[in-house]
């Protein structure tokens, strides 16, 4: 990353905002909306008994993902406003959320396809919000005269 050509301050601020907002949305989806689904038979047998002690690992990778999400957006920045963020959110959703959700469906025997589709739907909302946020927050450095 070259801070001379990028607005690193805005990049870091956007990354942190995305991390906080997407973490809050993840909490809402997984700890409120889908809790009863996760605790139903036979899904509750899928989860690690020590899952909460390893949650910090998820936060580390979420922070890294937020930074990479923002960096990739910045490298392709076209100054097209919020619609650029919407487009970027959809592309990242198609690239990451849809395949990962379906990958879990393929490897986890008791995972219902309806949960896979819910993850895709909520993931689309999260990526759209993240894309709009990065488009709203990041502005390149002014051109040197």
ABEGO torsion letter per residue (X at the ends): XBAAABBAAAAAAAAAAAAAAAAAAAAAAAAAAAAAAAABOAAAAABBAAAAAAAAAAAAAAAAAAAAAAAAAAAABAGAEAAAAAAAAAAAAAAAAAAAAAAAAAABAABBAAAAAAAAAAAAAAAAAAAAAAAAABBBBBBBX
